[in-house]
Amino acid sequence: MPFEVSIGDIYFPGSLVLVVLLLPVFGLLDYGLGRVGLYRRALHPSLVRVALFASVYCLALLLFLPHFS
């Protein structure tokens, strides 16, 4: 992402800001899928969680990237 955020003279990349903003969204989605029982059916639950976060991050990046370029 081409923008930066400055907090106390420290510049943070926009992708880090996006990751921090997506953590609660991922937490709710992870909790919901855990309650449904998706992770009991998966061979490697932690791998499914990583893939889920990567998918959510890429989707958010595609949605918000046109607004910042």
PDB file of N, CA, C and O in Angstrom:
ATOM      1  N   MET A   1       0.842  -1.159   0.000  1.00  0.00           N
ATOM      2  CA  MET A   1       0.000   0.000   0.000  1.00  0.00           C
ATOM      3  C   MET A   1       0.892   1.228   0.000  1.00  0.00           C
ATOM      4  O   MET A   1       1.888   1.274   0.722  1.00  0.00           O
ATOM      5  N   PRO A   2       0.551   2.199  -0.786  1.00  0.00           N
ATOM      6  CA  PRO A   2       1.468   3.320  -0.982  1.00  0.00           C
ATOM      7  C   PRO A   2       1.411   4.405   0.088  1.00  0.00           C
ATOM      8  O   PRO A   2       2.099   5.415  -0.062  1.00  0.00           O
ATOM      9  N   PHE A   3       0.650   4.262   1.134  1.00  0.00           N
ATOM     10  CA  PHE A   3       0.590   5.338   2.111  1.00  0.00           C
ATOM     11  C   PHE A   3       1.311   4.931   3.393  1.00  0.00           C
ATOM     12  O   PHE A   3       1.540   3.748   3.644  1.00  0.00           O
ATOM     13  N   GLU A   4       1.657   5.914   4.182  1.00  0.00           N
ATOM     14  CA  GLU A   4       2.328   5.691   5.459  1.00  0.00           C
ATOM     15  C   GLU A   4       1.602   6.474   6.534  1.00  0.00           C
ATOM     16  O   GLU A   4       0.964   7.490   6.257  1.00  0.00           O
ATOM     17  N   VAL A   5       1.705   5.991   7.763  1.00  0.00           N
ATOM     18  CA  VAL A   5       1.090   6.654   8.902  1.00  0.00           C
ATOM     19  C   VAL A   5       2.207   7.031   9.866  1.00  0.00           C
ATOM     20  O   VAL A   5       3.055   6.202  10.196  1.00  0.00           O
ATOM     21  N   SER A   6       2.208   8.271  10.314  1.00  0.00           N
ATOM     22  CA  SER A   6       3.230   8.737  11.233  1.00  0.00           C
ATOM     23  C   SER A   6       2.639   8.859  12.637  1.00  0.00           C
ATOM     24  O   SER A   6       1.658   9.571  12.855  1.00  0.00           O
ATOM     25  N   ILE A   7       3.255   8.149  13.582  1.00  0.00           N
ATOM     26  CA  ILE A   7       2.850   8.227  14.989  1.00  0.00           C
ATOM     27  C   ILE A   7       4.108   8.529  15.789  1.00  0.00           C
ATOM     28  O   ILE A   7       4.988   7.678  15.921  1.00  0.00           O
ATOM     29  N   GLY A   8       4.188   9.719  16.313  1.00  0.00           N
ATOM     30  CA  GLY A   8       5.348  10.106  17.107  1.00  0.00           C
ATOM     31  C   GLY A   8       6.645  10.077  16.329  1.00  0.00           C
ATOM     32  O   GLY A   8       7.643   9.554  16.824  1.00  0.00           O
ATOM     33  N   ASP A   9       6.659  10.620  15.135  1.00  0.00           N
ATOM     34  CA  ASP A   9       7.823  10.669  14.251  1.00  0.00           C
ATOM     35  C   ASP A   9       8.329   9.288  13.830  1.00  0.00           C
ATOM     36  O   ASP A   9       9.477   9.144  13.412  1.00  0.00           O
ATOM     37  N   ILE A  10       7.473   8.280  13.943  1.00  0.00           N
ATOM     38  CA  ILE A  10       7.794   6.940  13.450  1.00  0.00           C
ATOM     39  C   ILE A  10       6.809   6.631  12.336  1.00  0.00           C
ATOM     40  O   ILE A  10       5.597   6.711  12.532  1.00  0.00           O
ATOM     41  N   TYR A  11       7.324   6.281  11.179  1.00  0.00           N
ATOM     42  CA  TYR A  11       6.481   5.981  10.029  1.00  0.00           C
ATOM     43  C   TYR A  11       6.189   4.484   9.964  1.00  0.00           C
ATOM     44  O   TYR A  11       7.093   3.648   9.991  1.00  0.00           O
ATOM     45  N   PHE A  12       4.901   4.176   9.877  1.00  0.00           N
ATOM     46  CA  PHE A  12       4.460   2.796   9.749  1.00  0.00           C
ATOM     47  C   PHE A  12       3.879   2.590   8.358  1.00  0.00           C
ATOM     48  O   PHE A  12       3.162   3.454   7.853  1.00  0.00           O
ATOM     49  N   PRO A  13       4.179   1.456   7.734  1.00  0.00           N
ATOM     50  CA  PRO A  13       3.606   1.204   6.408  1.00  0.00           C
ATOM     51  C   PRO A  13       2.107   0.960   6.508  1.00  0.00           C
ATOM     52  O   PRO A  13       1.597   0.512   7.535  1.00  0.00           O
ATOM     53  N   GLY A  14       1.425   1.259   5.432  1.00  0.00           N
ATOM     54  CA  GLY A  14      -0.023   1.105   5.410  1.00  0.00           C
ATOM     55  C   GLY A  14      -0.474  -0.330   5.577  1.00  0.00           C
ATOM     56  O   GLY A  14      -1.555  -0.584   6.109  1.00  0.00           O
ATOM     57  N   SER A  15       0.348  -1.278   5.125  1.00  0.00           N
ATOM     58  CA  SER A  15      -0.041  -2.675   5.275  1.00  0.00           C
ATOM     59  C   SER A  15      -0.042  -3.091   6.742  1.00  0.00           C
ATOM     60  O   SER A  15      -0.859  -3.924   7.133  1.00  0.00           O
ATOM     61  N   LEU A  16       0.845  -2.538   7.564  1.00  0.00           N
ATOM     62  CA  LEU A  16       0.841  -2.837   8.992  1.00  0.00           C
ATOM     63  C   LEU A  16      -0.411  -2.278   9.655  1.00  0.00           C
ATOM     64  O   LEU A  16      -1.003  -2.924  10.520  1.00  0.00           O
ATOM     65  N   VAL A  17      -0.806  -1.096   9.255  1.00  0.00           N
ATOM     66  CA  VAL A  17      -2.034  -0.497   9.786  1.00  0.00           C
ATOM     67  C   VAL A  17      -3.234  -1.353   9.398  1.00  0.00           C
ATOM     68  O   VAL A  17      -4.138  -1.559  10.207  1.00  0.00           O
ATOM     69  N   LEU A  18      -3.246  -1.848   8.177  1.00  0.00           N
ATOM     70  CA  LEU A  18      -4.341  -2.703   7.722  1.00  0.00           C
ATOM     71  C   LEU A  18      -4.389  -4.010   8.506  1.00  0.00           C
ATOM     72  O   LEU A  18      -5.474  -4.489   8.836  1.00  0.00           O
ATOM     73  N   VAL A  19      -3.237  -4.592   8.808  1.00  0.00           N
ATOM     74  CA  VAL A  19      -3.194  -5.821   9.594  1.00  0.00           C
ATOM     75  C   VAL A  19      -3.755  -5.587  10.993  1.00  0.00           C
ATOM     76  O   VAL A  19      -4.520  -6.407  11.501  1.00  0.00           O
ATOM     77  N   VAL A  20      -3.382  -4.479  11.612  1.00  0.00           N
ATOM     78  CA  VAL A  20      -3.879  -4.166  12.961  1.00  0.00           C
ATOM     79  C   VAL A  20      -5.392  -3.947  12.943  1.00  0.00           C
ATOM     80  O   VAL A  20      -6.089  -4.356  13.872  1.00  0.00           O
ATOM     81  N   LEU A  21      -5.896  -3.309  11.899  1.00  0.00           N
ATOM     82  CA  LEU A  21      -7.333  -3.089  11.802  1.00  0.00           C
ATOM     83  C   LEU A  21      -8.098  -4.374  11.498  1.00  0.00           C
ATOM     84  O   LEU A  21      -9.270  -4.493  11.855  1.00  0.00           O
ATOM     85  N   LEU A  22      -7.456  -5.326  10.850  1.00  0.00           N
ATOM     86  CA  LEU A  22      -8.128  -6.581  10.505  1.00  0.00           C
ATOM     87  C   LEU A  22      -8.100  -7.615  11.617  1.00  0.00           C
ATOM     88  O   LEU A  22      -8.826  -8.606  11.534  1.00  0.00           O
ATOM     89  N   LEU A  23      -7.303  -7.428  12.644  1.00  0.00           N
ATOM     90  CA  LEU A  23      -7.227  -8.416  13.715  1.00  0.00           C
ATOM     91  C   LEU A  23      -8.574  -8.653  14.407  1.00  0.00           C
ATOM     92  O   LEU A  23      -8.921  -9.813  14.630  1.00  0.00           O
ATOM     93  N   PRO A  24      -9.351  -7.627  14.757  1.00  0.00           N
ATOM     94  CA  PRO A  24     -10.671  -7.912  15.349  1.00  0.00           C
ATOM     95  C   PRO A  24     -11.624  -8.606  14.375  1.00  0.00           C
ATOM     96  O   PRO A  24     -12.411  -9.461  14.781  1.00  0.00           O
ATOM     97  N   VAL A  25     -11.555  -8.242  13.097  1.00  0.00           N
ATOM     98  CA  VAL A  25     -12.404  -8.893  12.092  1.00  0.00           C
ATOM     99  C   VAL A  25     -12.044 -10.368  11.994  1.00  0.00           C
ATOM    100  O   VAL A  25     -12.924 -11.229  11.961  1.00  0.00           O
ATOM    101  N   PHE A  26     -10.742 -10.658  11.948  1.00  0.00           N
ATOM    102  CA  PHE A  26     -10.310 -12.043  11.889  1.00  0.00           C
ATOM    103  C   PHE A  26     -10.684 -12.786  13.163  1.00  0.00           C
ATOM    104  O   PHE A  26     -11.065 -13.955  13.105  1.00  0.00           O
ATOM    105  N   GLY A  27     -10.583 -12.134  14.301  1.00  0.00           N
ATOM    106  CA  GLY A  27     -10.950 -12.772  15.569  1.00  0.00           C
ATOM    107  C   GLY A  27     -12.408 -13.187  15.602  1.00  0.00           C
ATOM    108  O   GLY A  27     -12.737 -14.289  16.042  1.00  0.00           O
ATOM    109  N   LEU A  28     -13.278 -12.310  15.139  1.00  0.00           N
ATOM    110  CA  LEU A  28     -14.708 -12.653  15.092  1.00  0.00           C
ATOM    111  C   LEU A  28     -14.989 -13.770  14.099  1.00  0.00           C
ATOM    112  O   LEU A  28     -15.780 -14.671  14.379  1.00  0.00           O
ATOM    113  N   LEU A  29     -14.347 -13.713  12.950  1.00  0.00           N
ATOM    114  CA  LEU A  29     -14.534 -14.756  11.943  1.00  0.00           C
ATOM    115  C   LEU A  29     -13.974 -16.092  12.438  1.00  0.00           C
ATOM    116  O   LEU A  29     -14.578 -17.140  12.210  1.00  0.00           O
ATOM    117  N   ASP A  30     -12.850 -16.059  13.095  1.00  0.00           N
ATOM    118  CA  ASP A  30     -12.240 -17.262  13.643  1.00  0.00           C
ATOM    119  C   ASP A  30     -13.124 -17.863  14.737  1.00  0.00           C
ATOM    120  O   ASP A  30     -13.310 -19.078  14.795  1.00  0.00           O
ATOM    121  N   TYR A  31     -13.659 -17.015  15.592  1.00  0.00           N
ATOM    122  CA  TYR A  31     -14.546 -17.491  16.653  1.00  0.00           C
ATOM    123  C   TYR A  31     -15.809 -18.130  16.066  1.00  0.00           C
ATOM    124  O   TYR A  31     -16.241 -19.189  16.519  1.00  0.00           O
ATOM    125  N   GLY A  32     -16.390 -17.485  15.066  1.00  0.00           N
ATOM    126  CA  GLY A  32     -17.594 -18.021  14.439  1.00  0.00           C
ATOM    127  C   GLY A  32     -17.357 -19.353  13.754  1.00  0.00           C
ATOM    128  O   GLY A  32     -18.170 -20.269  13.873  1.00  0.00           O
ATOM    129  N   LEU A  33     -16.251 -19.465  13.042  1.00  0.00           N
ATOM    130  CA  LEU A  33     -15.948 -20.727  12.370  1.00  0.00           C
ATOM    131  C   LEU A  33     -15.584 -21.824  13.365  1.00  0.00           C
ATOM    132  O   LEU A  33     -15.814 -23.005  13.103  1.00  0.00           O
ATOM    133  N   GLY A  34     -15.021 -21.439  14.494  1.00  0.00           N
ATOM    134  CA  GLY A  34     -14.745 -22.417  15.545  1.00  0.00           C
ATOM    135  C   GLY A  34     -16.014 -22.931  16.190  1.00  0.00           C
ATOM    136  O   GLY A  34     -16.119 -24.110  16.525  1.00  0.00           O
ATOM    137  N   ARG A  35     -16.980 -22.037  16.362  1.00  0.00           N
ATOM    138  CA  ARG A  35     -18.269 -22.450  16.940  1.00  0.00           C
ATOM    139  C   ARG A  35     -19.044 -23.357  15.995  1.00  0.00           C
ATOM    140  O   ARG A  35     -19.767 -24.247  16.442  1.00  0.00           O
ATOM    141  N   VAL A  36     -18.898 -23.139  14.697  1.00  0.00           N
ATOM    142  CA  VAL A  36     -19.580 -23.973  13.706  1.00  0.00           C
ATOM    143  C   VAL A  36     -18.958 -25.364  13.665  1.00  0.00           C
ATOM    144  O   VAL A  36     -19.648 -26.338  13.363  1.00  0.00           O
ATOM    145  N   GLY A  37     -17.668 -25.471  13.962  1.00  0.00           N
ATOM    146  CA  GLY A  37     -16.993 -26.756  13.968  1.00  0.00           C
ATOM    147  C   GLY A  37     -16.109 -26.993  12.767  1.00  0.00           C
ATOM    148  O   GLY A  37     -15.767 -28.135  12.461  1.00  0.00           O
ATOM    149  N   LEU A  38     -15.735 -25.929  12.086  1.00  0.00           N
ATOM    150  CA  LEU A  38     -14.884 -26.085  10.912  1.00  0.00           C
ATOM    151  C   LEU A  38     -13.515 -26.649  11.273  1.00  0.00           C
ATOM    152  O   LEU A  38     -12.964 -27.462  10.530  1.00  0.00           O
ATOM    153  N   TYR A  39     -12.968 -26.232  12.393  1.00  0.00           N
ATOM    154  CA  TYR A  39     -11.615 -26.639  12.753  1.00  0.00           C
ATOM    155  C   TYR A  39     -11.548 -28.100  13.196  1.00  0.00           C
ATOM    156  O   TYR A  39     -10.480 -28.708  13.131  1.00  0.00           O
ATOM    157  N   ARG A  40     -12.647 -28.667  13.637  1.00  0.00           N
ATOM    158  CA  ARG A  40     -12.658 -30.092  13.974  1.00  0.00           C
ATOM    159  C   ARG A  40     -12.595 -30.954  12.722  1.00  0.00           C
ATOM    160  O   ARG A  40     -12.122 -32.089  12.770  1.00  0.00           O
ATOM    161  N   ARG A  41     -13.063 -30.426  11.613  1.00  0.00           N
ATOM    162  CA  ARG A  41     -13.070 -31.173  10.362  1.00  0.00           C
ATOM    163  C   ARG A  41     -11.778 -30.989   9.553  1.00  0.00           C
ATOM    164  O   ARG A  41     -11.536 -31.725   8.597  1.00  0.00           O
ATOM    165  N   ALA A  42     -10.973 -30.037   9.926  1.00  0.00           N
ATOM    166  CA  ALA A  42      -9.741 -29.743   9.185  1.00  0.00           C
ATOM    167  C   ALA A  42      -8.604 -30.651   9.654  1.00  0.00           C
ATOM    168  O   ALA A  42      -8.529 -31.021  10.825  1.00  0.00           O
ATOM    169  N   LEU A  43      -7.739 -30.994   8.734  1.00  0.00           N
ATOM    170  CA  LEU A  43      -6.602 -31.838   9.069  1.00  0.00           C
ATOM    171  C   LEU A  43      -5.579 -31.062   9.908  1.00  0.00           C
ATOM    172  O   LEU A  43      -5.044 -31.589  10.883  1.00  0.00           O
ATOM    173  N   HIS A  44      -5.313 -29.812   9.526  1.00  0.00           N
ATOM    174  CA  HIS A  44      -4.387 -28.941  10.253  1.00  0.00           C
ATOM    175  C   HIS A  44      -5.110 -27.629  10.560  1.00  0.00           C
ATOM    176  O   HIS A  44      -5.115 -26.725   9.724  1.00  0.00           O
ATOM    177  N   PRO A  45      -5.721 -27.507  11.747  1.00  0.00           N
ATOM    178  CA  PRO A  45      -6.488 -26.296  12.065  1.00  0.00           C
ATOM    179  C   PRO A  45      -5.664 -25.011  12.027  1.00  0.00           C
ATOM    180  O   PRO A  45      -6.167 -23.971  11.602  1.00  0.00           O
ATOM    181  N   SER A  46      -4.413 -25.066  12.463  1.00  0.00           N
ATOM    182  CA  SER A  46      -3.606 -23.843  12.452  1.00  0.00           C
ATOM    183  C   SER A  46      -3.301 -23.391  11.023  1.00  0.00           C
ATOM    184  O   SER A  46      -3.210 -22.192  10.759  1.00  0.00           O
ATOM    185  N   LEU A  47      -3.146 -24.330  10.115  1.00  0.00           N
ATOM    186  CA  LEU A  47      -2.920 -23.981   8.718  1.00  0.00           C
ATOM    187  C   LEU A  47      -4.162 -23.344   8.100  1.00  0.00           C
ATOM    188  O   LEU A  47      -4.059 -22.440   7.271  1.00  0.00           O
ATOM    189  N   VAL A  48      -5.329 -23.820   8.508  1.00  0.00           N
ATOM    190  CA  VAL A  48      -6.590 -23.223   8.040  1.00  0.00           C
ATOM    191  C   VAL A  48      -6.713 -21.797   8.565  1.00  0.00           C
ATOM    192  O   VAL A  48      -7.181 -20.912   7.848  1.00  0.00           O
ATOM    193  N   ARG A  49      -6.300 -21.567   9.803  1.00  0.00           N
ATOM    194  CA  ARG A  49      -6.351 -20.209  10.375  1.00  0.00           C
ATOM    195  C   ARG A  49      -5.426 -19.249   9.627  1.00  0.00           C
ATOM    196  O   ARG A  49      -5.801 -18.109   9.355  1.00  0.00           O
ATOM    197  N   VAL A  50      -4.231 -19.706   9.300  1.00  0.00           N
ATOM    198  CA  VAL A  50      -3.285 -18.858   8.558  1.00  0.00           C
ATOM    199  C   VAL A  50      -3.835 -18.547   7.174  1.00  0.00           C
ATOM    200  O   VAL A  50      -3.761 -17.408   6.714  1.00  0.00           O
ATOM    201  N   ALA A  51      -4.387 -19.559   6.512  1.00  0.00           N
ATOM    202  CA  ALA A  51      -4.956 -19.345   5.180  1.00  0.00           C
ATOM    203  C   ALA A  51      -6.160 -18.414   5.249  1.00  0.00           C
ATOM    204  O   ALA A  51      -6.363 -17.600   4.349  1.00  0.00           O
ATOM    205  N   LEU A  52      -6.956 -18.525   6.299  1.00  0.00           N
ATOM    206  CA  LEU A  52      -8.105 -17.638   6.473  1.00  0.00           C
ATOM    207  C   LEU A  52      -7.659 -16.190   6.662  1.00  0.00           C
ATOM    208  O   LEU A  52      -8.237 -15.277   6.073  1.00  0.00           O
ATOM    209  N   PHE A  53      -6.621 -15.980   7.492  1.00  0.00           N
ATOM    210  CA  PHE A  53      -6.132 -14.621   7.688  1.00  0.00           C
ATOM    211  C   PHE A  53      -5.530 -14.057   6.404  1.00  0.00           C
ATOM    212  O   PHE A  53      -5.734 -12.886   6.083  1.00  0.00           O
ATOM    213  N   ALA A  54      -4.791 -14.884   5.671  1.00  0.00           N
ATOM    214  CA  ALA A  54      -4.225 -14.427   4.402  1.00  0.00           C
ATOM    215  C   ALA A  54      -5.325 -14.054   3.419  1.00  0.00           C
ATOM    216  O   ALA A  54      -5.197 -13.073   2.686  1.00  0.00           O
ATOM    217  N   SER A  55      -6.400 -14.824   3.399  1.00  0.00           N
ATOM    218  CA  SER A  55      -7.522 -14.516   2.499  1.00  0.00           C
ATOM    219  C   SER A  55      -8.210 -13.221   2.887  1.00  0.00           C
ATOM    220  O   SER A  55      -8.533 -12.405   2.024  1.00  0.00           O
ATOM    221  N   VAL A  56      -8.437 -13.026   4.178  1.00  0.00           N
ATOM    222  CA  VAL A  56      -9.080 -11.790   4.650  1.00  0.00           C
ATOM    223  C   VAL A  56      -8.196 -10.588   4.354  1.00  0.00           C
ATOM    224  O   VAL A  56      -8.686  -9.540   3.935  1.00  0.00           O
ATOM    225  N   TYR A  57      -6.881 -10.738   4.575  1.00  0.00           N
ATOM    226  CA  TYR A  57      -5.946  -9.645   4.314  1.00  0.00           C
ATOM    227  C   TYR A  57      -5.919  -9.286   2.826  1.00  0.00           C
ATOM    228  O   TYR A  57      -5.970  -8.108   2.472  1.00  0.00           O
ATOM    229  N   CYS A  58      -5.840 -10.282   1.965  1.00  0.00           N
ATOM    230  CA  CYS A  58      -5.799 -10.018   0.519  1.00  0.00           C
ATOM    231  C   CYS A  58      -7.100  -9.388   0.032  1.00  0.00           C
ATOM    232  O   CYS A  58      -7.082  -8.502  -0.822  1.00  0.00           O
ATOM    233  N   LEU A  59      -8.217  -9.838   0.568  1.00  0.00           N
ATOM    234  CA  LEU A  59      -9.501  -9.250   0.185  1.00  0.00           C
ATOM    235  C   LEU A  59      -9.570  -7.782   0.609  1.00  0.00           C
ATOM    236  O   LEU A  59     -10.014  -6.933  -0.164  1.00  0.00           O
ATOM    237  N   ALA A  60      -9.137  -7.484   1.828  1.00  0.00           N
ATOM    238  CA  ALA A  60      -9.135  -6.096   2.294  1.00  0.00           C
ATOM    239  C   ALA A  60      -8.162  -5.254   1.493  1.00  0.00           C
ATOM    240  O   ALA A  60      -8.442  -4.091   1.204  1.00  0.00           O
ATOM    241  N   LEU A  61      -7.027  -5.821   1.133  1.00  0.00           N
ATOM    242  CA  LEU A  61      -6.046  -5.088   0.330  1.00  0.00           C
ATOM    243  C   LEU A  61      -6.617  -4.749  -1.039  1.00  0.00           C
ATOM    244  O   LEU A  61      -6.422  -3.641  -1.538  1.00  0.00           O
ATOM    245  N   LEU A  62      -7.317  -5.693  -1.642  1.00  0.00           N
ATOM    246  CA  LEU A  62      -7.933  -5.429  -2.941  1.00  0.00           C
ATOM    247  C   LEU A  62      -9.065  -4.409  -2.846  1.00  0.00           C
ATOM    248  O   LEU A  62      -9.280  -3.631  -3.776  1.00  0.00           O
ATOM    249  N   LEU A  63      -9.785  -4.411  -1.735  1.00  0.00           N
ATOM    250  CA  LEU A  63     -10.882  -3.468  -1.572  1.00  0.00           C
ATOM    251  C   LEU A  63     -10.398  -2.049  -1.286  1.00  0.00           C
ATOM    252  O   LEU A  63     -10.986  -1.084  -1.775  1.00  0.00           O
ATOM    253  N   PHE A  64      -9.327  -1.915  -0.495  1.00  0.00           N
ATOM    254  CA  PHE A  64      -8.885  -0.594  -0.063  1.00  0.00           C
ATOM    255  C   PHE A  64      -7.748  -0.029  -0.889  1.00  0.00           C
ATOM    256  O   PHE A  64      -7.485   1.170  -0.795  1.00  0.00           O
ATOM    257  N   LEU A  65      -7.068  -0.817  -1.685  1.00  0.00           N
ATOM    258  CA  LEU A  65      -5.943  -0.312  -2.474  1.00  0.00           C
ATOM    259  C   LEU A  65      -6.331   0.765  -3.473  1.00  0.00           C
ATOM    260  O   LEU A  65      -5.586   1.736  -3.605  1.00  0.00           O
ATOM    261  N   PRO A  66      -7.461   0.658  -4.194  1.00  0.00           N
ATOM    262  CA  PRO A  66      -7.792   1.734  -5.132  1.00  0.00           C
ATOM    263  C   PRO A  66      -8.027   3.093  -4.458  1.00  0.00           C
ATOM    264  O   PRO A  66      -7.910   4.133  -5.104  1.00  0.00           O
ATOM    265  N   HIS A  67      -8.355   3.083  -3.163  1.00  0.00           N
ATOM    266  CA  HIS A  67      -8.634   4.344  -2.475  1.00  0.00           C
ATOM    267  C   HIS A  67      -7.359   5.098  -2.106  1.00  0.00           C
ATOM    268  O   HIS A  67      -7.400   6.308  -1.885  1.00  0.00           O
ATOM    269  N   PHE A  68      -6.234   4.399  -2.038  1.00  0.00           N
ATOM    270  CA  PHE A  68      -5.009   5.024  -1.584  1.00  0.00           C
ATOM    271  C   PHE A  68      -3.972   5.238  -2.683  1.00  0.00           C
ATOM    272  O   PHE A  68      -2.912   5.804  -2.418  1.00  0.00           O
ATOM    273  N   SER A  69      -4.245   4.812  -3.878  1.00  0.00           N
ATOM    274  CA  SER A  69      -3.249   4.982  -4.939  1.00  0.00           C
ATOM    275  C   SER A  69      -3.489   6.235  -5.736  1.00  0.00           C
ATOM    276  O   SER A  69      -2.740   6.527  -6.668  1.00  0.00           O
TER     277      SER A  69
END
